[in-house]
Amino acid sequence: MKELAPAKVNLCLYLGPVRPDGYHELLSVIQSITLADSLELNDHSAASDEVRCAALPGPNLATDAIAAFRRTTGWDGPPQLLEIEKRIPIAAGLGGGSADAAATLRLLARRSGLGTPAELHEIATRLGADVPSQLVPGRWLAEGIGERLIRLPDPDDFGVVILPSKAALSTGAVYQEADRLNLPRSSDEFNALRQTLDVLEIEPINDLQPAARSLDSTLDKALRVLPGSIVAGSGPTVIALFHKLEDARSAAARVALAGRDAKAAGAVHNSASA
């Protein structure tokens, strides 16, 4: 059984105050894109489940997803071998690990015939803030820490240019730096944003960007490569949005000619199979 695990971009990301549980309130429009990892699930000849990924040796979020699925659903099927081919840059703010975990849950639900949407959402929420919005790839408005979701209409086709970085940023470190820089919005300002956000006219903005730039000085140069670009999620990947995929491909080719790695991707629609 095979499944794609699309990366995600935060078209906007607003950072709210810290909650009693220590997490920040978030408000974000999340879009799945065609840059994706590839997963394959098969019965395993070994005595226990195994995840193989050359780019990520050792346990990862997909490993946790298998164990959590078995605990929650009670599935006692044969040991599974999950093989992951990574195409999404690691620790890049594109949700690659979360995408793999979400795709793993989709595969296990198909393989076992178990796992209601509510159960899968519960498992995804426990695994990580980005996992619930990637259970069904498409466009979502995410609130809370990412677990409260509203499905949004499919967008018109558009393109995104992705400028990967050789560096890696820890999500936790970026949030800590955001607190140090006093970036979270006040409760009043954040609640006002929640009431007035127009999900059909999104302004590309990322409240975590100053924190990512503070931790990685190379981001300033990357942001100058393409006008209107922003940091993706917690970084350090930089993205730029274009009205047409063809324009994104042309821009990525220009950037590549200038000596930088760049990828062009399009939107994954809610109606499309992952």
Residue pairs with C-beta under 8 A, 6 or more apart in sequence:
1 40
1 41
1 42
1 107
1 110
1 111
2 38
2 39
2 40
2 41
3 38
3 39
3 40
3 41
3 103
3 106
3 107
3 274
4 36
4 37
4 38
4 39
4 103
4 274
5 36
5 37
5 38
5 39
5 84
5 88
5 96
5 99
5 100
5 102
5 103
5 134
5 274
6 32
6 33
6 34
6 35
6 36
6 99
6 134
6 137
6 268
6 274
7 32
7 33
7 35
7 36
7 37
7 88
7 94
7 95
7 96
7 99
7 265
8 30
8 31
8 32
8 33
8 94
8 95
8 98
8 99
8 130
8 133
8 134
8 137
8 233
9 30
9 31
9 33
9 94
9 160
9 232
9 233
9 239
10 28
10 29
10 30
10 93
10 206
10 232
10 233
11 28
11 29
11 30
11 31
11 202
11 204
11 241
12 27
12 28
12 29
12 197
12 202
12 203
12 204
12 205
12 206
13 26
13 27
13 28
13 205
13 206
13 207
13 208
13 233
14 26
14 27
14 28
14 185
14 190
14 193
14 197
14 205
14 207
15 24
15 25
15 26
15 178
15 183
15 184
15 185
15 207
15 208
16 24
16 25
16 26
16 27
16 184
16 185
16 187
16 190
17 24
17 25
17 184
17 185
17 186
17 187
17 190
18 24
18 179
18 184
19 25
19 145
23 129
23 145
24 145
24 175
24 178
24 184
25 143
25 144
25 145
25 190
26 129
26 142
26 143
26 144
26 145
26 146
27 141
27 142
27 143
27 190
27 193
27 194
27 197
28 141
28 142
28 146
29 139
29 140
29 141
29 142
29 152
29 199
29 202
30 130
30 133
30 139
30 140
30 141
30 142
30 146
31 138
31 139
31 155
31 267
31 268
32 134
32 137
32 138
32 139
32 267
32 268
32 274
33 160
33 265
33 266
33 267
33 268
34 265
34 266
34 267
34 268
35 87
35 88
35 94
35 162
35 263
35 265
36 87
36 88
36 99
37 84
37 85
37 86
37 87
37 88
37 96
37 99
37 100
37 103
38 84
38 85
38 87
39 62
39 82
39 83
39 84
39 85
39 100
39 103
39 104
39 107
40 82
40 83
41 80
41 81
41 82
41 104
41 107
41 108
41 111
42 80
42 81
42 83
43 78
43 79
43 80
43 81
44 50
44 78
44 79
44 80
44 81
45 81
46 79
46 81
47 79
48 79
49 63
49 66
49 67
49 70
49 79
49 80
49 81
49 82
50 79
50 80
50 81
50 82
51 59
51 60
51 62
51 63
51 66
51 82
51 83
51 84
52 81
52 82
52 83
52 84
53 60
53 62
53 83
53 84
53 85
53 86
54 86
55 84
55 86
55 90
56 84
56 86
56 90
60 97
60 100
61 97
61 98
61 100
61 101
61 127
61 128
61 131
62 82
62 84
62 97
62 100
62 101
62 104
64 101
64 127
65 100
65 101
65 102
65 104
65 105
65 108
65 123
65 127
66 80
66 82
66 104
66 108
68 123
68 126
68 127
69 75
69 104
69 105
69 108
69 109
69 112
69 115
69 123
70 76
72 115
72 119
72 122
72 123
73 112
73 114
73 115
73 119
74 114
75 108
75 112
75 114
77 111
77 112
80 108
80 111
82 104
82 107
84 100
86 96
88 94
88 95
88 96
88 99
89 96
89 164
89 165
89 237
90 96
90 97
90 168
91 168
91 169
91 170
92 164
92 165
92 168
92 232
92 235
92 236
92 237
93 169
93 212
93 231
93 232
93 233
93 234
93 235
93 236
93 237
94 162
94 232
94 233
94 237
95 130
95 134
95 233
97 128
98 127
98 128
98 129
98 130
98 131
98 134
99 134
101 124
101 127
101 128
101 131
101 134
102 124
102 131
102 132
102 134
102 135
103 134
103 274
105 115
105 120
105 123
105 124
105 135
106 135
106 274
108 114
108 115
109 115
109 120
115 123
120 135
121 132
121 135
121 147
124 131
124 132
124 134
124 135
124 147
125 131
125 132
125 147
129 145
129 146
129 147
130 146
130 233
132 142
132 146
132 147
132 149
133 140
133 142
133 146
133 149
136 151
136 270
136 274
137 268
137 270
137 272
137 274
138 151
138 152
138 154
138 268
138 269
138 270
138 271
138 272
139 151
139 152
139 153
139 154
139 155
139 267
139 269
139 270
140 149
140 150
140 151
140 152
141 149
141 150
141 152
141 197
141 199
142 148
142 149
143 149
143 150
143 194
151 270
152 199
153 200
154 267
154 269
154 270
154 271
155 267
155 269
156 243
157 244
157 245
157 266
157 267
158 241
158 242
158 243
158 244
158 245
158 248
158 266
158 267
159 241
159 242
159 243
159 244
159 245
159 246
159 247
159 248
159 249
159 264
159 265
159 266
160 239
160 240
160 241
160 242
160 248
160 264
160 265
160 266
161 226
161 229
161 239
161 240
161 242
161 248
161 251
161 252
161 255
161 262
161 263
161 264
162 232
162 237
162 238
162 239
162 252
162 262
162 263
162 264
162 265
163 222
163 225
163 226
163 229
163 237
163 238
163 239
163 240
163 255
163 260
163 261
163 262
164 237
164 261
164 263
165 216
165 218
165 219
165 222
165 235
165 236
165 237
165 238
167 216
167 218
167 236
168 236
169 212
169 215
169 216
169 234
169 235
169 236
170 234
171 233
171 234
173 215
174 208
174 211
174 212
174 215
174 234
174 235
175 208
175 211
175 234
177 211
177 212
177 214
177 215
178 184
178 207
178 208
178 210
178 211
180 211
181 210
181 211
181 214
183 207
183 208
183 210
183 211
184 207
185 193
185 207
204 228
204 230
204 241
205 230
206 230
206 231
206 232
206 233
208 231
208 233
208 234
208 235
209 230
209 231
209 235
211 234
212 219
212 231
212 234
212 235
212 236
213 219
213 220
213 223
213 231
215 235
216 235
216 236
218 236
219 231
219 235
219 236
219 238
222 229
222 236
222 238
222 260
223 229
223 230
223 231
223 238
225 238
225 255
225 258
225 260
226 238
226 240
226 251
226 255
227 240
228 240
228 241
229 238
229 239
229 240
230 238
230 239
230 240
231 237
231 238
231 239
232 238
232 239
240 248
240 251
242 248
242 251
245 264
245 266
248 264
248 265
248 266
249 264
251 262
251 264
252 262
252 263
252 264
253 262
255 262
256 262
268 274
